[in-house]
Amino acid sequence: MTEIALVTGANKGLGKEIARRLAAKGLTVYLGARNEERGLGAARELERAGREAVPAGGDVRFVRLDVTVREQVDAAVRRIEEECGRLDVLVNNAGIVTEWGVPVEEVTEDHLRRAFEVNLFGAVALTQACLPLLRRSKDPRVVNLSSPLGSLSLLSDPGGHPAASRGLLAYSSSKAALNAVTLVYAEALRAEGIRVNAANPGLVATDLNADSPFSRGTRTVEQGAEVPVRLALGAGGTGGFHGGMEGDVTERVPW
């Protein structure tokens, strides 16, 4: 039976590569994106690539999805239900940084509000809306794209890890909150067999880091997609923060 996946923020960068890899494995992939033109273009491109890799695969379907707009979240879930009746994999990839170049003491509640709307509230809204469809899967998985910048262990180690000195108040706190959400969901849904994990893609050279004063990224999207794709395909248990810099899903990031 063909598995069904939904990937958010997937018209470019890491999300697009995750969607491509899943389609190449034969999954039907709903490519979520806010921009209709870019989303449709990405879906057509990946569908062609997927069919070249897997004759029976390459089913990529654009769905307009801004995770901060509840009406779009509900419409996306209704469409998946009508067309497929279930969801096997949810990848909460959509994310933003709102405070590149802003000193910590100048970060405002608006920076935090905008970051939390996408990075946390959007992921929670979509996960909650998808739960009825995930419960119909034989092996449901949720993958939340996180970051070492959301690790309290690393943020509290200024002499040992660069995450502690990045000063991204809004982004780090939103990802720390997403990590807590991951753990709470993992425990709450454990008895139902729904696995929920956080994935560390590493520092990937994407538009998310385009304005970074530190580094635009040291890893390719192909490298960054390795851990989230393996989790999406069923590796790992539940309630883990997976992924070292070399894409090893067995390596863990400390919470």
Phi, psi and omega in degrees: 000130180293130178277155184244131181231149172236126179239126180267158180057045194249015179277351179201173172059221185295317180299319179297319179292321176299313179299318180299315183294321180291319177296322179293338176273002176097005178283151166277121188244124170270116183266105181273132179204150179284321184271116185295315182298312180291323179295315179297319179297317179294318181297317179296318179298314182289328178296317177297314181296321181294321180290331175291326181279319182226110183308323182269000184255205178079021179271095181244125186237119177291137171226126179292122187207102167261113187293349178269357181249108187299324180298322179287324176300310182295321180294320179296317180294318178300319180296315179298319179297315181295322186272329187233334177081354180197173174221129180263327186222128172241123177246108178275087184261332185304131181197155180220157168244129185252353190230030176304132176078002180261123177302147183307317184290350178254359176289129185256172176296335178292321175302314180293317183300315181292322178294315181294326181302318181272306191290331182243298186297321178297317179295320179292315181301316182289318178300313180300317181292331183274348185304317178301323178286322178295325180293343178271355179275152176282337182210072185285140180225140173238129180239120177257123178283116182241201185198150172302339177292350175256007179272118179295327178298316182283324178295335181266013182236068186298336179270351187241344182215136182295340179303328184292340184253005183287330175069029179266083187299312183289311183296311182299316181292326178291323179285327174297318177295321177297324176298318178296318177300318179302313182293319181292317176298317182302317181287317182295328185257002183303314184295337179271357179081014177269115181271133181231121182224157172258142181240136174257109179279351187086182182275096188263139180282088178228178180297337178303325183256012186300326182259013182293132175280355182262295181200136178289342179140145181250354182242150176280165177295328177297318178290318182294331182282346188303307183292309179300325179292317179296322175294319180297329181273358172118002178288154175082168179266242177215153178074032180246157174248096194260147166118112171269178183294341180262014176078022181274112184291340179280343177281139184248146170267135179291141178291000000 
